[in-house]
C-alpha cells in the first residue's frame, strides 16, 4: 500500500509531466497497460483545467486528492514492475494487459476498477484524516460536494475517451458507439457514479473505524472487493466471447 515514503508528486503538474513520459515508454514498448494510462492522463489533464477555473469549492484540497491518487497509481506500477506485491485489483489489471489477449475495453475497465474502487477510498481517508475533517459535518459536506463534482467531469470525458481510444488503439470503438447511440455513454456515467458513491461510503467507514485493527480489516476488504469486481469484469460473458476479436480490432499504430 502506498505510504508517504513512496510519494513521488507534490503538484498536479508533476503528475502530468511523469504521466506523459510514462505514456511514451508504454507506447514504445507496445505495453497494453498504455490503454488505461492514456485514459487516466486525459482525465488528469481535464482535472487540471477545472482546478484553475473555480469549478471546485476547494481547488487546493482537490489537487491534494488528485496528487495522492496518482501516487497510489505509480506505487502500484513500480511494485508490479519490480516484482513486488501490489493491490490485487492492480495485479489483475496489469497481468491481463501483459497477456495482450483482451479487448481495449477490458484493459481500460480493469484499470478504472482498480484505481477507483481500490485506491480512491484510501486516498480520501488519508487526506481527510490529515485535515481532521471527520466528523465535522460542515467540512465533510463541502468535501463530498467536490467529490461529486468529479462525476460531472467524468461524464464530460466519456466521448473524448472514446475518440482517443478509437484513434490510437481500437478501430471498431466508433462503430460500436454509433450503433449504441447515447446508451453506452449513459450506462458508463451510471456505473462511474455508482462506484464513486461506494467510494465515499467506504471512506466514511475507514474514518469511523474505532481502532487501527478494524481499519486494516476494512482496507483489506476494500481491496478484496475491488479484486472481485475485476474478476467479474474479466470473466463477463460479452468480453470473454469478443476477446477473440482483439487481434483484429486493435490498431497497430502503438501496439
C-alpha positions as CSV (number, residue, x, y, z in Angstrom):
1,X,0.0,0.0,0.0
2,X,1.3,3.5,-0.9
3,X,2.6,5.4,2.0
4,X,4.2,8.8,2.4
5,X,7.6,7.4,1.9
6,X,6.6,6.2,-1.6
7,X,5.1,9.5,-2.8
8,X,6.6,10.9,-6.0
9,X,4.5,14.0,-6.5
10,X,3.5,17.2,-4.8
11,X,1.7,19.0,-7.6
12,X,-0.6,18.1,-10.4
13,X,1.9,19.5,-12.9
14,X,4.5,17.0,-11.7
15,X,1.9,14.2,-12.1
16,X,1.2,15.3,-15.7
17,X,4.9,15.5,-16.6
18,X,5.7,12.0,-15.3
19,X,2.5,10.5,-16.8
20,X,3.3,11.9,-20.2
21,X,6.8,10.4,-20.0
22,X,5.4,7.1,-18.9
23,X,2.9,7.1,-21.8
24,X,5.7,7.3,-24.3
25,X,7.5,4.4,-22.6
26,X,4.4,2.2,-22.7
27,X,3.8,3.1,-26.3
28,X,7.4,2.4,-27.3
29,X,7.3,-1.0,-25.5
30,X,4.0,-1.9,-27.0
31,X,2.7,-2.4,-23.5
32,X,-1.1,-2.8,-23.3
33,X,-1.1,-1.0,-19.9
34,X,-1.0,2.1,-22.1
35,X,-4.8,1.9,-22.6
36,X,-5.7,2.7,-19.0
37,X,-2.7,5.0,-18.6
38,X,-3.9,7.1,-21.6
39,X,-7.4,7.3,-20.1
40,X,-6.0,8.4,-16.8
41,X,-3.8,11.0,-18.4
42,X,-6.8,12.5,-20.3
43,X,-8.7,12.7,-17.0
44,X,-5.8,14.3,-15.2
45,X,-5.4,17.0,-17.9
46,X,-9.1,17.8,-17.7
47,X,-8.9,18.0,-13.9
48,X,-6.0,20.4,-14.1
49,X,-8.2,22.7,-16.2
50,X,-11.1,22.5,-13.7
51,X,-8.7,23.3,-10.8
52,X,-7.9,26.6,-12.2
53,X,-11.4,27.5,-13.4
54,X,-13.1,27.7,-10.0
55,X,-15.1,24.5,-10.7
56,X,-14.5,23.1,-7.2
57,X,-15.3,24.6,-3.9
58,X,-11.8,24.0,-2.7
59,X,-9.3,23.5,-5.6
60,X,-6.3,23.2,-3.2
61,X,-7.9,20.3,-1.4
62,X,-8.9,18.6,-4.7
63,X,-5.4,18.9,-6.0
64,X,-4.1,17.1,-2.9
65,X,-6.6,14.3,-3.7
66,X,-5.5,14.1,-7.3
67,X,-1.8,14.1,-6.4
68,X,-2.4,11.4,-3.7
69,X,-4.4,9.4,-6.3
70,X,-1.5,9.5,-8.7
71,X,1.0,8.5,-6.0
72,X,-1.1,5.3,-5.4
73,X,-1.2,4.5,-9.1
74,X,2.5,4.9,-9.6
75,X,3.2,3.0,-6.4
76,X,1.3,0.0,-7.9
77,X,3.1,0.4,-11.2
78,X,6.5,0.5,-9.5
79,X,5.7,-2.5,-7.3
80,X,4.5,-4.6,-10.2
81,X,7.4,-3.8,-12.4
82,X,9.8,-4.7,-9.6
83,X,8.1,-8.0,-9.0
84,X,6.8,-6.9,-5.6
85,X,3.2,-7.3,-4.2
86,X,0.7,-4.7,-5.3
87,X,-3.0,-4.4,-4.6
88,X,-4.8,-7.4,-6.1
89,X,-7.1,-5.4,-8.4
90,X,-4.0,-3.7,-9.9
91,X,-2.1,-7.0,-10.2
92,X,-5.1,-8.4,-12.1
93,X,-5.3,-5.4,-14.4
94,X,-1.6,-5.4,-15.1
95,X,-1.4,-9.2,-15.7
96,X,-4.3,-9.2,-18.1
97,X,-2.8,-6.3,-20.0
98,X,0.6,-8.2,-20.2
99,X,-1.1,-11.2,-21.8
100,X,-2.1,-8.9,-24.7
101,X,-5.2,-11.0,-25.5
102,X,-8.0,-8.8,-24.2
103,X,-10.0,-6.1,-25.9
104,X,-9.0,-2.5,-25.4
105,X,-12.2,-2.0,-23.4
106,X,-11.1,-4.8,-20.9
107,X,-7.8,-3.1,-20.3
108,X,-9.5,0.2,-19.7
109,X,-12.2,-1.2,-17.4
110,X,-9.8,-3.2,-15.2
111,X,-7.6,-0.2,-14.7
112,X,-10.6,2.0,-13.9
113,X,-11.9,-0.5,-11.4
114,X,-8.5,-0.8,-9.5
115,X,-8.0,2.9,-9.5
116,X,-11.5,3.9,-8.3
117,X,-12.6,1.0,-6.1
118,X,-9.3,0.0,-4.6
119,X,-7.2,3.3,-4.4
120,X,-9.6,6.2,-4.0
121,X,-11.3,5.3,-0.7
122,X,-7.8,5.0,1.0
123,X,-6.6,8.2,-0.6
124,X,-9.7,10.1,0.5
125,X,-9.4,8.7,4.0
126,X,-5.7,9.6,4.4
127,X,-6.3,13.2,3.3
128,X,-9.5,13.7,5.3
129,X,-7.8,12.3,8.4
130,X,-4.8,14.5,7.9
131,X,-7.2,17.5,7.8
132,X,-9.1,16.3,10.8
133,X,-12.3,16.7,8.8
134,X,-14.1,13.9,10.4
135,X,-16.7,14.1,12.0
136,X,-17.1,17.8,11.2
137,X,-20.4,17.7,9.2
138,X,-19.8,21.1,7.5
139,X,-16.3,20.2,6.2
140,X,-17.4,16.7,5.2
141,X,-20.3,18.2,3.2
142,X,-18.0,20.5,1.3
143,X,-15.6,17.7,0.6
144,X,-18.5,15.4,-0.5
145,X,-19.8,18.1,-2.9
146,X,-16.4,18.4,-4.6
147,X,-16.1,14.6,-4.7
148,X,-19.5,14.5,-6.6
149,X,-18.4,17.3,-8.9
150,X,-15.8,14.9,-10.4
151,X,-18.8,12.9,-11.7
152,X,-19.6,15.7,-14.0
153,X,-16.0,15.8,-15.2
154,X,-16.1,12.1,-15.9
155,X,-19.4,12.4,-17.8
156,X,-18.0,15.1,-20.0
157,X,-14.9,13.0,-20.7
158,X,-16.7,9.8,-21.9
159,X,-16.9,10.9,-25.6
160,X,-13.3,12.3,-25.5
161,X,-12.0,9.0,-24.1
162,X,-13.9,7.0,-26.8
163,X,-12.5,9.2,-29.5
164,X,-8.9,8.8,-28.2
165,X,-9.2,5.0,-27.8
166,X,-10.6,4.7,-31.2
167,X,-7.9,6.9,-32.7
168,X,-5.0,5.1,-31.1
169,X,-6.0,1.6,-30.1
170,X,-9.3,0.1,-31.4
171,X,-10.7,0.7,-34.8
172,X,-14.2,-0.5,-34.0
173,X,-15.0,1.7,-31.0
174,X,-16.5,4.3,-33.2
175,X,-18.7,1.7,-34.9
176,X,-19.9,0.4,-31.5
177,X,-20.6,3.9,-30.3
178,X,-22.6,4.6,-33.5
179,X,-24.7,1.5,-33.0
180,X,-25.3,2.2,-29.3
181,X,-26.3,5.8,-29.7
182,X,-26.1,7.6,-26.3
183,X,-26.9,4.4,-24.4
184,X,-23.3,3.5,-23.8
185,X,-22.5,7.0,-22.5
186,X,-25.5,6.9,-20.2
187,X,-24.5,3.4,-18.9
188,X,-20.9,4.4,-18.4
189,X,-21.9,7.5,-16.5
190,X,-24.3,5.5,-14.3
191,X,-21.6,2.9,-13.4
192,X,-19.0,5.6,-12.6
193,X,-21.4,7.5,-10.4
194,X,-22.3,4.3,-8.6
195,X,-18.7,3.4,-8.0
196,X,-17.9,6.8,-6.7
197,X,-20.9,6.7,-4.3
198,X,-19.5,3.5,-3.0
199,X,-16.0,5.1,-2.6
200,X,-17.4,7.8,-0.3
201,X,-19.2,5.2,1.7
202,X,-16.0,3.2,2.2
203,X,-14.1,6.4,3.0
204,X,-16.5,7.1,5.8
205,X,-16.2,3.6,7.1
206,X,-12.4,4.0,7.3
207,X,-12.8,7.3,9.1
208,X,-15.3,5.9,11.6
209,X,-13.2,2.8,12.4
210,X,-12.8,2.5,16.2
211,X,-9.1,1.3,16.0
212,X,-6.3,0.5,13.6
213,X,-7.1,-3.2,13.5
214,X,-10.6,-2.5,12.4
215,X,-9.3,0.0,9.8
216,X,-6.8,-2.5,8.4
217,X,-9.6,-5.1,8.2
218,X,-11.7,-2.6,6.2
219,X,-8.8,-1.7,3.9
220,X,-8.3,-5.4,3.2
221,X,-12.0,-5.8,2.5
222,X,-11.9,-2.8,0.1
223,X,-9.0,-4.3,-1.8
224,X,-10.7,-7.8,-1.9
225,X,-14.0,-6.3,-3.1
226,X,-12.2,-4.4,-5.9
227,X,-10.4,-7.6,-6.9
228,X,-13.7,-9.5,-7.0
229,X,-15.2,-6.8,-9.3
230,X,-12.2,-7.0,-11.5
231,X,-12.6,-10.8,-11.8
232,X,-16.2,-10.4,-12.7
233,X,-15.3,-7.9,-15.4
234,X,-12.6,-10.2,-16.8
235,X,-15.0,-13.1,-16.8
236,X,-18.0,-11.3,-18.1
237,X,-19.6,-13.3,-20.9
238,X,-19.6,-10.5,-23.6
239,X,-15.9,-9.7,-23.0
240,X,-15.0,-13.4,-23.0
241,X,-16.8,-14.0,-26.3
242,X,-15.5,-10.9,-28.0
243,X,-11.9,-11.2,-26.8
244,X,-11.1,-13.3,-29.9
245,X,-11.7,-10.2,-31.9
246,X,-9.0,-8.3,-30.2
247,X,-6.3,-9.3,-32.7
248,X,-8.4,-7.8,-35.5
249,X,-9.7,-4.7,-33.7
250,X,-6.5,-3.4,-32.1
251,X,-4.7,-0.8,-34.1
252,X,-1.0,-1.3,-34.7
253,X,-0.1,2.4,-34.5
254,X,1.2,1.9,-31.0
255,X,0.5,-1.8,-30.2
